[in-house]
Protein backbone atom coordinates (compact mmCIF):
# COMPACT_ATOMS: atom_id res chain seq x y z
CA UNK A 1 0.00 0.00 0.00
CA UNK A 2 1.26 3.47 -0.92
CA UNK A 3 0.63 6.21 1.63
CA UNK A 4 1.04 9.86 0.70
CA UNK A 5 1.49 12.54 3.36
CA UNK A 6 1.31 16.17 2.29
CA UNK A 7 2.77 18.83 4.60
CA UNK A 8 0.76 22.00 4.10
CA UNK A 9 -0.55 25.06 5.95
CA UNK A 10 -3.48 27.45 5.87
CA UNK A 11 -1.92 30.03 3.54
CA UNK A 12 -1.20 27.28 0.99
CA UNK A 13 -4.75 25.93 0.88
CA UNK A 14 -5.48 27.05 -2.69
CA UNK A 15 -2.34 25.37 -4.01
CA UNK A 16 -3.03 22.26 -1.95
CA UNK A 17 -6.52 21.86 -3.39
CA UNK A 18 -5.21 22.37 -6.91
CA UNK A 19 -2.63 19.58 -6.52
CA UNK A 20 -4.85 17.12 -4.66
CA UNK A 21 -6.18 15.17 -7.70
CA UNK A 22 -2.63 14.50 -8.89
CA UNK A 23 -1.48 13.28 -5.45
CA UNK A 24 -4.51 11.00 -5.23
CA UNK A 25 -3.78 9.51 -8.64
CA UNK A 26 -0.57 7.81 -7.50
CA UNK A 27 -1.36 6.53 -4.02
CA UNK A 28 -3.78 4.35 -2.09
CA UNK A 29 -4.28 6.78 0.80
CA UNK A 30 -3.73 10.53 1.10
CA UNK A 31 -3.51 12.43 4.38
CA UNK A 32 -2.46 15.96 5.29
CA UNK A 33 -0.42 17.39 8.14
CA UNK A 34 0.31 20.95 9.15
CA UNK A 35 0.32 23.42 12.03
CA UNK A 36 -2.23 23.05 14.80
CA UNK A 37 -3.32 26.68 14.53
CA UNK A 38 -4.45 26.15 10.92
CA UNK A 39 -6.85 23.32 11.76
CA UNK A 40 -10.07 25.33 11.38
CA UNK A 41 -9.12 26.73 7.97
CA UNK A 42 -7.81 23.46 6.60
CA UNK A 43 -10.24 20.88 7.97
CA UNK A 44 -13.13 22.81 6.42
CA UNK A 45 -11.64 22.17 2.97
CA UNK A 46 -9.50 19.02 3.05
CA UNK A 47 -9.43 15.82 5.07
CA UNK A 48 -8.10 13.84 6.77
CA UNK A 49 -5.94 16.53 8.39
CA UNK A 50 -3.63 15.67 11.26
CA UNK A 51 -2.31 18.77 13.08
CA UNK A 52 1.36 18.54 14.04
CA UNK A 53 2.88 21.26 16.22
CA UNK A 54 3.06 25.00 15.62
CA UNK A 55 3.86 27.01 12.52
CA UNK A 56 7.44 27.99 11.78
CA UNK A 57 9.35 28.16 8.50
CA UNK A 58 12.74 27.12 9.87
CA UNK A 59 13.90 26.48 13.43
CA UNK A 60 13.37 24.23 16.42
CA UNK A 61 9.57 24.34 16.22
CA UNK A 62 9.66 23.42 12.52
CA UNK A 63 12.06 20.55 13.29
CA UNK A 64 9.79 19.16 15.99
CA UNK A 65 6.82 19.30 13.63
CA UNK A 66 8.79 17.44 10.94
CA UNK A 67 10.02 14.80 13.37
CA UNK A 68 6.52 14.32 14.81
CA UNK A 69 5.13 13.84 11.31
CA UNK A 70 7.73 11.22 10.38
CA UNK A 71 7.46 9.43 13.73
CA UNK A 72 3.67 9.26 13.28
CA UNK A 73 4.10 7.85 9.76
CA UNK A 74 6.66 5.33 11.04
CA UNK A 75 4.19 4.10 13.65
CA UNK A 76 1.70 3.44 10.84
CA UNK A 77 4.03 1.45 8.60
CA UNK A 78 2.38 -1.85 9.36
CA UNK A 79 -0.22 -0.58 6.91
CA UNK A 80 1.98 0.78 4.11
CA UNK A 81 4.83 -0.41 1.90
CA UNK A 82 5.87 2.98 0.47
CA UNK A 83 5.56 6.46 1.95
CA UNK A 84 5.44 9.44 -0.40
CA UNK A 85 6.17 12.67 1.49
CA UNK A 86 5.22 15.89 -0.28
CA UNK A 87 5.30 19.55 0.53
CA UNK A 88 2.25 21.44 -0.72
CA UNK A 89 4.23 22.66 -3.75
CA UNK A 90 5.73 19.33 -4.85
CA UNK A 91 3.99 17.09 -7.34
CA UNK A 92 4.59 13.89 -9.30
CA UNK A 93 3.32 13.09 -12.78
CA UNK A 94 3.99 9.40 -12.33
CA UNK A 95 4.31 6.66 -9.73
CA UNK A 96 6.91 6.37 -7.00
CA UNK A 97 10.35 5.07 -8.03
CA UNK A 98 11.17 1.44 -7.35
CA UNK A 99 13.11 1.05 -4.10
CA UNK A 100 14.89 -1.81 -2.42
CA UNK A 101 14.28 -2.49 1.30
CA UNK A 102 16.00 0.17 3.38
CA UNK A 103 16.24 2.74 0.59
CA UNK A 104 14.69 6.16 0.14
CA UNK A 105 14.56 8.57 -2.82
CA UNK A 106 14.59 12.35 -3.18
CA UNK A 107 15.76 15.20 -5.41
CA UNK A 108 19.23 15.38 -3.92
CA UNK A 109 21.79 18.19 -4.08
CA UNK A 110 25.30 18.28 -2.67
CA UNK A 111 26.13 20.79 0.07
CA UNK A 112 26.21 24.32 -1.37
CA UNK A 113 26.99 26.39 1.76
CA UNK A 114 29.73 24.61 3.74
CA UNK A 115 30.48 27.80 5.64
CA UNK A 116 27.06 27.53 7.31
CA UNK A 117 25.88 23.92 7.11
CA UNK A 118 27.74 20.76 8.12
CA UNK A 119 25.79 18.10 6.24
CA UNK A 120 26.81 16.54 2.90
CA UNK A 121 23.59 17.19 1.06
CA UNK A 122 20.03 18.46 1.09
CA UNK A 123 16.98 16.67 -0.25
CA UNK A 124 14.19 18.47 -2.06
CA UNK A 125 10.68 17.03 -2.08
CA UNK A 126 8.99 14.77 -2.91
CA UNK A 127 10.62 12.11 -0.74
CA UNK A 128 9.93 8.39 -0.97
CA UNK A 129 10.59 6.01 1.92
CA UNK A 130 10.54 2.30 2.53
CA UNK A 131 9.52 1.43 6.13
CA UNK A 132 13.08 0.48 7.07
CA UNK A 133 14.50 3.73 5.71
CA UNK A 134 11.95 5.86 7.54
CA UNK A 135 12.66 4.13 10.84
CA UNK A 136 16.36 4.94 10.51
CA UNK A 137 15.68 8.55 9.49
CA UNK A 138 13.40 9.10 12.50
CA UNK A 139 16.08 7.78 14.85
CA UNK A 140 18.91 9.72 13.20
CA UNK A 141 17.16 13.11 13.00
CA UNK A 142 17.85 13.92 16.65
CA UNK A 143 21.58 13.40 16.03
CA UNK A 144 21.70 16.08 13.32
CA UNK A 145 23.56 19.19 14.57
CA UNK A 146 22.29 22.73 14.24
CA UNK A 147 21.77 24.68 12.07
CA UNK A 148 21.16 21.80 9.64
CA UNK A 149 18.50 20.44 11.99
CA UNK A 150 16.34 23.55 11.60
CA UNK A 151 15.90 23.09 7.81
CA UNK A 152 13.88 20.04 6.83
CA UNK A 153 15.61 19.23 3.53
CA UNK A 154 19.05 19.55 5.11
CA UNK A 155 18.05 17.72 8.29
CA UNK A 156 16.86 14.69 6.35
CA UNK A 157 19.89 14.76 4.05
CA UNK A 158 22.18 14.70 7.10
CA UNK A 159 20.04 12.03 8.82
CA UNK A 160 20.39 9.79 5.76
CA UNK A 161 24.16 9.88 6.21
CA UNK A 162 23.98 9.33 9.98
CA UNK A 163 21.49 6.49 9.62
CA UNK A 164 23.33 4.94 6.65
CA UNK A 165 20.22 5.17 4.47
CA UNK A 166 20.90 4.70 0.74
CA UNK A 167 19.33 7.56 -1.24
CA UNK A 168 18.21 7.17 -4.83
CA UNK A 169 18.83 10.55 -6.42
CA UNK A 170 15.93 11.65 -8.62
CA UNK A 171 17.77 14.60 -10.16
CA UNK A 172 17.67 12.99 -13.61
CA UNK A 173 13.89 12.71 -13.38
CA UNK A 174 13.04 15.99 -11.68
CA UNK A 175 12.94 19.78 -11.80
CA UNK A 176 13.16 21.72 -8.55
CA UNK A 177 13.29 25.37 -7.52
CA UNK A 178 12.20 27.23 -4.43
CA UNK A 179 9.50 28.70 -6.65
CA UNK A 180 9.16 27.85 -10.34
CA UNK A 181 8.73 31.44 -11.48
CA UNK A 182 8.06 32.67 -15.01
CA UNK A 183 11.80 32.84 -15.74
CA UNK A 184 12.07 29.11 -14.95
CA UNK A 185 8.96 27.93 -16.78
CA UNK A 186 10.56 27.21 -20.17
CA UNK A 187 13.21 25.06 -18.49
CA UNK A 188 10.58 23.30 -16.37
CA UNK A 189 8.45 22.56 -19.42
CA UNK A 190 11.48 21.29 -21.33
CA UNK A 191 12.24 18.94 -18.41
CA UNK A 192 8.62 17.77 -18.35
CA UNK A 193 8.60 17.05 -22.09
CA UNK A 194 11.93 15.26 -21.73
CA UNK A 195 10.50 12.83 -19.19
CA UNK A 196 10.86 14.55 -15.79
CA UNK A 197 8.31 13.18 -13.33
CA UNK A 198 8.94 14.98 -10.03
CA UNK A 199 8.63 18.75 -9.55
CA UNK A 200 9.14 21.05 -6.59
CA UNK A 201 8.26 24.75 -6.34
CA UNK A 202 4.91 24.61 -8.16
CA UNK A 203 2.97 27.32 -6.34
CA UNK A 204 0.72 29.16 -8.79
CA UNK A 205 -2.04 28.04 -11.11
CA UNK A 206 -0.43 29.03 -14.46
CA UNK A 207 2.71 27.00 -13.67
CA UNK A 208 0.73 23.95 -12.64
CA UNK A 209 -1.61 24.16 -15.63
CA UNK A 210 1.29 24.49 -18.07
CA UNK A 211 3.14 21.52 -16.58
CA UNK A 212 -0.03 19.45 -16.37
CA UNK A 213 -0.83 20.11 -20.03
CA UNK A 214 2.68 19.25 -21.23
CA UNK A 215 3.29 15.69 -22.36
CA UNK A 216 6.46 13.69 -21.94
CA UNK A 217 7.99 12.26 -25.09
CA UNK A 218 7.38 8.48 -25.14
CA UNK A 219 10.79 7.91 -26.73
CA UNK A 220 12.83 9.85 -24.16
CA UNK A 221 15.26 7.79 -22.09
CA UNK A 222 15.39 9.08 -18.54
CA UNK A 223 18.75 9.60 -16.93
CA UNK A 224 19.71 6.84 -14.49
CA UNK A 225 19.19 7.60 -10.82
CA UNK A 226 22.26 7.41 -8.62
CA UNK A 227 22.29 5.28 -5.51
CA UNK A 228 24.37 5.96 -2.47
CA UNK A 229 24.25 6.67 1.24
CA UNK A 230 25.45 10.23 0.53
CA UNK A 231 23.68 11.70 -2.53
CA UNK A 232 26.09 13.40 -4.92
CA UNK A 233 25.07 15.93 -7.54
CA UNK A 234 27.90 15.78 -10.04
CA UNK A 235 26.61 18.82 -11.93
CA UNK A 236 26.99 21.11 -8.91
CA UNK A 237 24.69 22.62 -6.32
CA UNK A 238 21.36 24.10 -7.24
CA UNK A 239 21.83 27.87 -7.78
CA UNK A 240 18.30 28.41 -6.48
CA UNK A 241 18.53 26.46 -3.22
CA UNK A 242 15.31 26.57 -1.26
CA UNK A 243 17.10 27.25 2.01
CA UNK A 244 19.33 30.22 2.88
Beta strands, then each sheet from edge to edge (+ up, - down):
strand 1: 2-7
strand 2: 29-34
strand 3: 49-51
strand 4: 82-87
strand 5: 90-92
strand 6: 104-110
strand 7: 121-129
strand 8: 167-169
strand 9: 174-176
strand 10: 198-200
strand 11: 226-228
sheet 1: 3+ 2+ 1+ 4+ 7- 6+ 8+ 11-
sheet 2: 5+ 10- 9-
end
